[in-house]
Amino acid sequence: MTALDTTTPGAPKPGAPVPDTAARAERSPAARLASGVAGGAMRVFLLLVALFWLVPTFGLLVSSFREPTDIATSGWWKVFTAPAQLTAKSYESLLQNDDITSSLFNTIWITVPATLLVILVGAMAGYAFAWMDFKGRDWWFMGVVALLVVPVQVALIPLSGLFRDLGIFGDIIGVILFHVGFGLPFAIFLLRNFFAEIPRELLEAARLDGAGEARLFLTVVLPLGAPAIASLGIFQFLWVWNDMLVALVFSNSESQPLTVALQQQVRQFGSNIEILAPGAFISMVIPLAVFFAFQRQFVSGVMAGAVK
């Protein structure tokens, strides 16, 4: 006769190794101390890296509040021993410089429309490539992906002639169109891949409820794609705001952005530091403010793309 198995279901059989869960749950004080020290050391290291990364920004900020003579004779760290050096005269000079103030507004007029148009057109095209059936869809998408490897420098001369024939060479609209054209391939590629991961059942349920393509796009796809859209917006904003090559080619003295205006100040005056220091800090702090304002959405979009 065969002996009955009297062991409790789920319990380890006789002779099988018993996992020492209690030993793993209750680590020794030395192990906990070593883990805490390692975690604390990593936090200190990351904090030091962050502070080291912010040193140039802080130095530029301090320099923007110093007199040109003080900047020429000593380093920015001297303000810790002589805080009387700090003054707002450089920003007063900056606000009285018409070239800098107008270029700052030109940068805003270029960056905001170029970012919004890329997001809008890229989202609609990404949805079409992901969920709408039309002839040659895959081939068209492969063409969009191929445009990602086209360098900006290749299009400078042909588009210069085209914009001149259209009468928009030197205008803000020409700079905007260039940034939109070169920002769309990446936008379509990113959003199409993100939208394609939306469950088909969710879209079919919305269609059964009577939602058309426009309503489906606005009420279902866009809210679900908000993290990816925020990430795209940050990338596009930073690229357009910090651009100087395209602006040098397609803008004139009336439509030049802040990057070109600062470069012109260097060429004309050489050491016009009372204008360059505050202007450079404003040009740098605005993208930083945008990034930190949308940091949570940016991280969500990156993590969502990594998981998918």
C-alpha positions in Angstrom: 0.0 0.0 0.0 1.1 3.5 -0.6 1.5 5.7 2.4 -0.8 8.7 2.6 0.7 12.2 2.2 -0.1 13.8 5.5 1.7 17.1 4.8 -0.2 20.3 4.9 -0.9 21.7 1.4 1.6 24.4 0.5 4.1 23.4 3.2 7.5 22.3 2.2 7.9 18.5 1.9 10.3 16.6 4.2 13.8 16.9 3.0 13.2 20.0 0.9 15.1 23.2 1.8 13.1 25.6 3.9 13.5 29.2 2.9 14.8 31.3 5.7 12.4 34.2 5.3 12.7 35.3 8.8 16.4 35.7 8.5 16.0 37.7 5.3 13.3 39.9 6.9 15.3 40.6 10.0 18.7 41.6 8.8 21.6 42.1 11.3 22.3 45.6 12.6 25.6 45.6 10.7 23.8 44.9 7.4 21.2 47.6 8.0 24.0 50.0 9.0 25.9 49.2 5.8 22.8 49.6 3.7 22.0 53.0 5.3 25.6 54.2 4.8 25.6 53.2 1.2 22.2 54.9 0.6 23.4 58.0 2.4 26.7 58.1 0.5 24.8 57.9 -2.8 22.5 60.8 -1.8 25.5 62.9 -0.8 27.2 62.1 -4.0 24.1 63.1 -6.1 23.7 66.3 -4.1 27.3 67.2 -4.7 26.9 66.6 -8.5 23.8 68.8 -8.5 25.5 71.6 -6.7 28.6 71.3 -9.0 26.2 71.5 -12.0 24.6 74.6 -10.6 27.9 76.5 -9.8 28.2 78.1 -13.3 24.5 79.2 -13.2 25.0 80.7 -9.7 28.2 82.4 -10.8 26.4 83.9 -13.8 23.6 85.1 -11.6 26.1 86.8 -9.2 28.0 88.3 -12.0 24.9 89.8 -13.5 24.5 91.8 -10.2 28.1 93.2 -10.2 29.7 96.2 -11.7 31.8 95.6 -14.9 35.0 96.9 -13.1 34.4 94.4 -10.3 33.9 91.6 -12.8 37.2 92.5 -14.5 39.3 92.7 -11.3 38.0 89.7 -9.2 35.9 86.5 -9.4 32.2 86.3 -8.5 32.9 84.6 -5.2 34.3 87.9 -3.8 30.7 88.9 -3.1 30.8 86.7 0.0 33.4 89.0 1.5 32.2 92.2 -0.2 28.4 92.0 -0.6 28.3 95.7 -1.3 29.4 94.9 -4.9 25.8 93.6 -5.7 23.8 96.1 -7.7 20.9 96.1 -10.1 22.4 98.6 -12.5 23.2 95.9 -15.1 19.5 94.9 -15.3 18.6 98.6 -15.6 21.1 98.9 -18.6 19.6 95.7 -20.0 16.0 97.1 -19.9 17.1 100.3 -21.5 18.7 98.4 -24.4 16.1 98.3 -27.2 17.9 95.6 -29.1 17.9 93.2 -26.2 14.3 93.8 -25.1 12.9 93.5 -28.6 14.9 90.3 -29.2 13.5 88.8 -26.0 10.0 89.4 -27.2 11.0 88.0 -30.6 12.3 84.8 -28.9 8.9 84.4 -27.2 7.0 85.0 -30.5 9.2 82.4 -32.2 9.3 79.7 -29.4 5.7 79.6 -28.3 4.1 79.2 -31.8 6.8 76.8 -32.9 6.2 74.6 -29.9 2.4 74.7 -30.0 2.2 74.0 -33.7 4.6 71.0 -33.4 2.5 69.6 -30.6 -0.8 70.1 -32.4 0.2 68.8 -35.8 2.4 66.1 -34.3 -0.5 64.8 -32.1 -3.0 64.7 -35.0 -0.5 63.0 -37.3 0.6 60.6 -34.6 -3.0 59.6 -33.9 -3.6 59.1 -37.7 -0.6 56.9 -38.1 -1.5 54.9 -34.9 -5.2 54.2 -35.3 -6.5 55.3 -38.7 -6.3 53.1 -41.8 -5.4 54.8 -45.0 -3.5 53.8 -48.1 0.3 53.6 -47.7 0.2 54.4 -44.0 3.3 52.3 -43.1 5.3 53.7 -46.0 4.4 57.3 -45.1 5.5 56.6 -41.5 8.7 55.2 -42.7 9.3 58.4 -44.7 8.7 60.4 -41.5 11.2 58.2 -39.6 13.7 58.7 -42.4 13.4 62.5 -42.0 14.8 62.2 -38.5 18.3 61.7 -39.8 18.3 64.7 -42.1 20.6 67.4 -40.6 19.4 71.0 -40.3 22.4 72.3 -42.2 21.3 70.5 -45.4 18.1 72.6 -45.6 19.5 76.0 -44.9 20.4 77.0 -48.5 17.3 75.5 -50.3 14.9 76.9 -47.8 16.6 80.3 -47.9 15.8 80.5 -51.6 12.2 79.2 -51.0 11.5 81.7 -48.2 13.0 84.5 -50.4 10.6 83.6 -53.2 7.7 83.6 -50.8 8.7 86.9 -49.3 9.2 85.7 -45.7 13.0 85.5 -45.6 14.1 87.6 -42.5 10.6 87.5 -40.9 9.6 85.7 -37.7 7.2 83.5 -39.7 10.2 82.0 -41.6 12.0 81.0 -38.5 8.8 79.5 -37.0 8.2 77.4 -40.2 11.7 76.1 -40.2 11.5 75.0 -36.6 8.1 73.4 -37.1 9.2 71.5 -40.2 12.2 70.0 -38.4 10.4 69.4 -35.2 7.5 67.4 -36.7 9.3 64.2 -37.6 10.4 63.6 -34.0 7.0 64.7 -32.7 5.1 62.3 -35.0 7.5 59.4 -34.3 7.3 59.9 -30.5 3.5 60.4 -30.3 2.6 57.7 -32.8 4.5 55.1 -30.7 2.9 56.4 -27.5 -0.7 56.5 -28.9 -0.2 53.0 -30.4 0.1 51.6 -26.9 -3.4 52.7 -25.9 -5.6 49.7 -25.5 -7.8 49.1 -28.5 -10.7 48.0 -26.3 -10.8 51.5 -24.8 -11.1 53.1 -28.2 -13.7 50.6 -29.4 -15.8 51.3 -26.3 -15.7 55.0 -27.0 -16.7 54.3 -30.6 -19.6 52.2 -29.5 -20.8 55.1 -27.3 -21.0 57.2 -30.5 -17.7 59.0 -30.4 -16.3 60.1 -33.7 -12.7 60.4 -34.6 -12.5 64.1 -33.5 -14.2 63.5 -30.2 -12.1 60.3 -29.6 -9.0 62.2 -30.3 -9.9 65.1 -28.0 -11.5 63.3 -25.1 -9.6 60.0 -25.0 -6.3 60.0 -26.8 -5.0 63.5 -25.8 -5.7 63.1 -22.0 -4.0 59.7 -22.1 -1.1 61.1 -24.0 -0.5 64.1 -21.8 2.8 62.8 -20.4 4.3 62.2 -23.8 2.9 65.6 -25.1 4.5 67.4 -22.1 7.9 65.7 -22.8 7.7 66.7 -26.4 6.8 70.3 -25.5 9.8 70.6 -23.2 12.2 69.2 -25.9 10.8 71.5 -28.6 10.7 74.6 -26.3 14.4 74.1 -25.3 15.5 73.4 -28.8 13.8 76.5 -30.3 14.7 78.8 -27.4 18.4 78.0 -27.4 18.8 77.9 -31.2 21.1 80.3 -32.8 22.1 78.7 -36.2 18.6 78.9 -37.7 18.0 82.4 -36.3 21.3 83.7 -37.7 20.3 82.5 -41.2 16.6 83.3 -41.4 16.2 86.4 -39.2 17.2 90.0 -39.6 17.9 92.9 -37.2 14.2 93.3 -36.5 13.3 89.6 -36.0 16.4 88.3 -34.3 16.0 86.3 -31.1 17.9 86.8 -27.8 20.7 84.4 -28.7 21.5 86.3 -31.9 21.2 89.7 -30.1 23.7 88.6 -27.4 26.1 87.3 -30.1 25.8 90.7 -31.8 26.6 92.5 -28.6 29.8 90.4 -28.3 30.8 91.3 -31.9 30.1 95.0 -31.6 31.3 95.8 -28.1 33.6 92.9 -27.2 33.4 93.3 -23.4 30.0 94.8 -22.9 29.6 92.7 -19.8 26.9 94.8 -18.2 24.6 93.7 -21.0 25.9 90.2 -21.6 25.8 88.9 -18.1 22.1 89.7 -17.3 21.0 88.9 -20.8 22.7 85.5 -20.7 21.2 84.7 -17.3 17.7 85.6 -18.5 18.3 83.5 -21.7 19.3 80.5 -19.5 16.9 80.8 -16.5 13.6 80.8 -18.6 14.2 77.3 -20.1 15.2 76.1 -16.6 12.0 77.5 -15.2 10.0 75.8 -17.9 11.7 72.5 -17.3 11.2 72.5 -13.6 7.6 73.6 -14.0 6.8 70.6 -16.1 9.3 68.2 -14.5 6.7 65.9 -13.1 5.0 65.5 -16.5 8.4 65.1 -18.2 9.4 62.2 -15.9 6.0 60.6 -16.3 6.3 60.6 -20.0 9.8 59.2 -20.0 8.9 56.5 -17.6 5.8 55.6 -19.5 7.8 55.3 -22.7 10.3 53.1 -20.9 7.7 50.8 -19.5 5.9 50.4 -22.8 
